[in-house]
Amino acid sequence: MSEKKSMRLSFKGDQKPKKKRKTISDATAAGHDFDEKGTSSVNVEGWAPADIIDHFMGPIMILSTASACPSCLVTNEKTHAVALQSLYDLAAESIDKIEPVHVGQVFLASRLPTGPSRISIKSAFDRYLSCDKFGVVTCETEAVGPYEEWEVVKRPDGFALQSVVRNGYLSAEVDGINDEDVDVEKRRKDALGKAGFGVGGGRICGSIRADADGVGFREVFQIRCQVQNKINAHKKKKKEMDELNAAAVDADQLKKFQSYGRTSMTAVEEKLLRRAQKQGNLNETLLERREKIKADRYCK
């Protein structure tokens, strides 16, 4: 069957209309799958594991796998106490699918100007996670100070949070009790928030401190963030890369490493840098260029 032709008159010199290209949504930044039409198969309003610090600048859920059953940090609205809460009822699902069931399980992470990987962690009840010089962790202060600063340490299996003042790592102190051995009625009351800590979702299975000198399995946490956070981080990085001037970066690096020789750039070299910038391997190309013109003696 032949294609239907347009009846619109065309004249010599008219510009041809640009063809619209199908683009995949920025939700690919969150690692979602897409069908042939580029439609995400996952609801972008859900929660996902954070991969880098930029992903959890916003609402987060802090999970621990120090015990057989996953647990999470939780705070009480009235007492502002902080503890570990068992996620026994949600453990049947993968830890990558766990979402908060109570507002006390949600915290707000914000970047601090004192360092690129320093953050503050605020509860849903406007109190900041704090650590004193003895390693005692509380969630009662209403403003950010040195005791409320946390250094984010990326690990292959998650994240570690180090107190800036105490210089100790946040650690999960679990009680070692198996949830299957707990009375069913007590588990039900804990899940409804009618017993113990008073926060629904599960029983309190431990506490947290920040006096660990090293990072072990108790000091590694899984950070869950909203999918929209990952999309926004991807958009921000893409915008920065689009605005990046490859030639200016190359000139800046040459000034930093080169003490003699030419610093000019040909049109062909500039074209290669622009192509590398679009492909996402600008740094590797700049390194090869410095090695080629012997601008950096450390390039081998």
C-alpha distance (Angstrom), angle and dihedral (degrees) to the residues before:
residue distance angle dihedral
M1 . . .
S2 3.80 . .
E3 3.78 121.0 .
K4 3.78 117.9 -102.0
K5 3.80 111.0 -104.4
S6 3.76 122.6 -138.2
M7 3.82 116.2 -111.5
R8 3.80 91.6 -148.9
L9 3.82 113.8 120.3
S10 3.78 115.7 -115.9
F11 3.78 126.6 -156.1
K12 3.72 134.0 -160.3
G13 3.80 111.3 -88.4
D14 3.82 95.6 26.5
Q15 3.78 113.5 138.9
K16 3.77 115.7 -118.5
P17 3.82 113.6 -115.6
K18 3.77 114.6 -104.9
K19 3.78 116.3 -109.9
K20 3.77 115.1 -118.9
R21 3.78 113.0 -121.5
K22 3.76 121.8 -146.8
T23 3.78 111.9 -121.9
I24 3.77 129.6 -166.2
S25 3.79 116.7 -123.0
D26 3.79 121.7 -102.4
A27 3.78 86.7 -110.5
T28 3.81 85.7 93.8
A29 3.80 84.6 81.1
A30 3.78 87.5 71.4
G31 3.80 92.2 54.2
H32 3.81 96.4 -108.8
D33 3.77 125.4 158.5
F34 3.79 122.1 -116.7
D35 3.74 135.3 -159.5
E36 3.80 125.7 -131.2
K37 3.80 91.6 -81.7
G38 3.80 91.9 55.4
T39 3.80 94.0 -110.0
S40 3.79 116.3 147.5
S41 3.79 115.1 -116.7
V42 3.82 91.0 -154.7
N43 3.78 129.0 69.5
V44 3.81 106.2 -109.3
E45 3.80 89.4 -151.8
G46 3.82 92.5 70.1
W47 3.79 133.6 84.5
A48 3.79 129.3 -88.2
P49 3.82 138.2 179.1
A50 3.80 114.4 -86.3
D51 3.80 114.9 -122.8
I52 3.80 101.3 -176.6
I53 3.80 135.6 18.2
D54 3.82 91.9 -100.9
H55 3.81 89.7 63.3
F56 3.79 96.6 64.6
M57 3.78 100.8 47.5
G58 3.79 92.8 125.0
P59 3.82 135.5 22.5
I60 3.81 111.7 4.5
M61 3.79 141.2 171.4
I62 3.83 117.5 -143.4
L63 3.82 112.8 -146.0
S64 3.79 130.3 -171.9
T65 3.79 128.3 -160.5
A66 3.81 95.3 -171.9
S67 3.82 89.8 119.2
A68 3.80 134.1 44.8
C69 3.79 89.9 -97.2
P70 3.85 118.8 51.0
S71 3.79 116.5 -111.8
C72 3.80 136.0 -172.5
L73 3.77 139.9 -152.2
V74 3.80 113.4 -95.4
T75 3.80 135.9 178.7
N76 3.78 132.9 -156.0
E77 3.80 117.8 -124.4
K78 3.82 95.3 -143.5
T79 3.80 103.7 36.7
H80 3.86 97.5 25.1
A81 3.79 87.8 -139.7
V82 3.81 116.4 157.0
A83 3.80 125.8 -145.0
L84 3.81 145.6 144.1
Q85 3.78 116.0 -84.7
S86 3.79 123.2 -159.1
L87 3.79 117.3 -122.4
Y88 3.79 93.6 -159.0
D89 3.81 93.9 137.8
L90 3.82 90.4 52.8
A91 3.79 97.0 40.6
A92 3.81 91.7 91.9
E93 3.79 86.8 74.5
S94 3.78 124.2 64.9
I95 3.80 115.3 -85.8
D96 3.81 86.4 -120.7
K97 3.81 89.2 65.2
I98 3.82 99.2 47.2
E99 3.80 114.5 120.5
P100 3.82 130.0 -179.6
V101 3.79 116.3 -88.8
H102 3.80 95.9 -175.1
V103 3.80 131.6 43.1
G104 3.81 89.1 -127.4
Q105 3.81 88.5 69.0
V106 3.81 93.1 59.9
F107 3.81 124.4 87.5
L108 3.79 132.7 179.9
A109 3.81 118.4 -129.3
S110 3.81 119.6 -158.4
R111 3.79 129.4 -178.9
L112 3.82 116.9 -118.0
P113 3.83 126.4 -143.2
T114 3.81 91.8 -130.2
G115 3.80 93.4 79.8
P116 3.83 142.7 -5.4
S117 3.81 92.8 -112.1
R118 3.81 99.7 34.9
I119 3.78 119.9 109.6
S120 3.78 142.5 169.6
I121 3.80 121.2 -132.5
K122 3.80 117.6 -147.3
S123 3.78 125.7 -173.0
A124 3.79 123.7 -130.7
F125 3.81 86.3 -102.2
D126 3.84 95.2 61.3
R127 3.80 96.9 -102.1
Y128 3.80 124.3 125.9
L129 3.79 126.9 -128.9
S130 3.80 105.2 -114.3
C131 3.80 138.2 -178.0
D132 3.81 125.6 -160.0
K133 3.81 126.6 -150.0
F134 3.81 90.6 -88.6
G135 3.81 94.4 56.1
V136 3.80 96.7 -106.1
V137 3.82 110.4 147.7
T138 3.80 120.5 -148.7
C139 3.79 136.7 163.6
E140 3.80 103.8 -147.2
T141 3.82 109.4 100.1
E142 3.80 119.4 104.6
A143 3.81 97.9 -156.2
V144 3.80 137.4 46.1
G145 3.79 119.6 -105.7
P146 3.82 136.4 147.6
Y147 3.82 90.8 -70.4
E148 3.81 90.4 57.3
E149 3.81 95.4 53.5
W150 3.80 119.1 106.8
E151 3.79 128.9 -171.8
V152 3.80 114.1 -141.0
V153 3.82 113.7 -139.4
K154 3.81 115.7 -168.1
R155 3.78 114.2 -138.6
P156 3.83 130.5 -175.9
D157 3.81 89.1 -115.0
G158 3.80 99.6 38.1
F159 3.80 139.2 -59.9
A160 3.78 135.7 -46.7
L161 3.81 122.3 -152.5
Q162 3.80 117.2 -147.6
S163 3.80 123.4 -164.9
V164 3.80 109.8 -125.7
V165 3.83 94.5 -148.8
R166 3.81 100.5 39.0
N167 3.83 93.0 33.0
G168 3.80 87.5 -143.4
Y169 3.78 128.9 125.3
L170 3.79 124.4 -112.0
S171 3.79 106.8 -105.5
A172 3.82 133.9 -168.0
E173 3.82 112.8 -129.4
V174 3.81 103.5 -164.8
D175 3.82 123.0 -169.4
G176 3.80 93.7 -132.3
I177 3.81 93.9 -129.0
N178 3.79 116.3 141.7
D179 3.80 110.6 -127.3
E180 3.79 90.7 -142.0
D181 3.82 88.8 63.3
V182 3.81 92.8 54.3
D183 3.78 117.6 100.2
V184 3.80 111.7 -94.1
E185 3.80 93.1 -131.7
K186 3.80 91.6 52.3
R187 3.79 90.9 49.7
R188 3.79 89.4 51.3
K189 3.83 92.7 51.5
D190 3.81 91.2 46.5
A191 3.80 90.4 50.6
L192 3.80 89.8 52.7
G193 3.80 93.7 44.7
K194 3.81 93.0 -117.9
A195 3.80 96.3 122.1
G196 3.78 142.3 38.0
F197 3.81 113.3 -3.3
G198 3.78 93.1 13.4
V199 3.79 95.8 -128.0
G200 3.79 119.4 114.1
G201 3.77 122.6 -127.5
G202 3.80 103.8 69.4
R203 3.77 146.6 -34.3
I204 3.81 124.0 -58.1
C205 3.79 105.6 -102.9
G206 3.79 103.1 176.2
S207 3.78 149.6 -31.0
I208 3.80 137.8 -102.1
R209 3.78 133.5 -122.6
A210 3.80 134.5 175.9
D211 3.79 104.9 -144.6
A212 3.83 101.1 98.3
D213 3.81 112.6 127.5
G214 3.81 94.4 -156.1
V215 3.78 140.6 25.2
G216 3.79 119.1 -99.2
F217 3.78 133.9 151.3
R218 3.83 90.4 -72.1
E219 3.81 91.2 55.8
V220 3.81 96.4 50.6
F221 3.81 116.8 91.1
Q222 3.77 133.5 -174.3
I223 3.80 112.8 -131.3
R224 3.79 117.9 -149.0
C225 3.80 116.9 -163.1
Q226 3.77 137.3 175.6
V227 3.80 114.0 -85.9
Q228 3.79 89.5 -126.9
N229 3.82 88.8 63.0
K230 3.80 90.7 59.3
I231 3.79 91.5 47.3
N232 3.81 91.9 50.3
A233 3.82 91.1 48.7
H234 3.81 89.8 51.0
K235 3.81 91.9 49.7
K236 3.80 91.7 48.9
K237 3.80 93.0 50.3
K238 3.80 91.8 46.4
K239 3.80 90.8 50.5
E240 3.80 91.1 50.7
M241 3.80 90.9 50.0
D242 3.81 91.7 48.2
E243 3.80 91.0 51.6
L244 3.79 92.3 45.7
N245 3.80 114.2 111.0
A246 3.80 105.8 -142.1
A247 3.80 93.8 -163.4
A248 3.81 92.0 51.5
V249 3.80 91.5 49.9
D250 3.79 90.6 50.2
A251 3.81 92.2 49.7
D252 3.80 90.9 48.3
Q253 3.81 92.3 51.6
L254 3.79 92.2 46.7
K255 3.81 90.5 53.2
K256 3.79 88.7 50.6
F257 3.82 97.9 49.2
Q258 3.81 106.5 21.3
S259 3.78 122.9 78.4
Y260 3.80 98.5 170.6
G261 3.81 142.4 14.5
R262 3.77 132.2 49.8
T263 3.79 124.1 -29.2
S264 3.80 99.4 179.9
M265 3.78 121.8 115.2
T266 3.77 128.2 -143.1
A267 3.79 123.7 -136.8
V268 3.80 90.3 -109.3
E269 3.82 92.1 53.2
E270 3.79 91.5 48.6
K271 3.81 89.8 50.7
L272 3.80 90.5 51.7
L273 3.81 91.2 51.1
R274 3.79 92.0 50.3
R275 3.79 90.3 50.6
A276 3.81 90.7 49.4
Q277 3.79 89.7 50.1
K278 3.80 91.4 55.2
Q279 3.81 91.5 46.4
G280 3.81 92.1 50.4
N281 3.82 98.3 -118.3
L282 3.78 99.8 101.3
N283 3.81 95.6 128.5
E284 3.82 92.7 53.0
T285 3.80 91.0 49.2
L286 3.80 92.3 49.2
L287 3.81 89.8 50.5
E288 3.81 91.2 51.7
R289 3.81 90.4 48.0
R290 3.82 92.8 52.4
E291 3.78 89.4 48.8
K292 3.80 91.8 48.8
I293 3.82 95.2 52.0
K294 3.83 90.8 36.3
A295 3.78 92.4 -122.2
D296 3.80 94.1 141.8
R297 3.79 120.2 44.0
Y298 3.83 90.2 -160.1
C299 3.82 91.6 63.5
K300 3.79 108.0 96.7
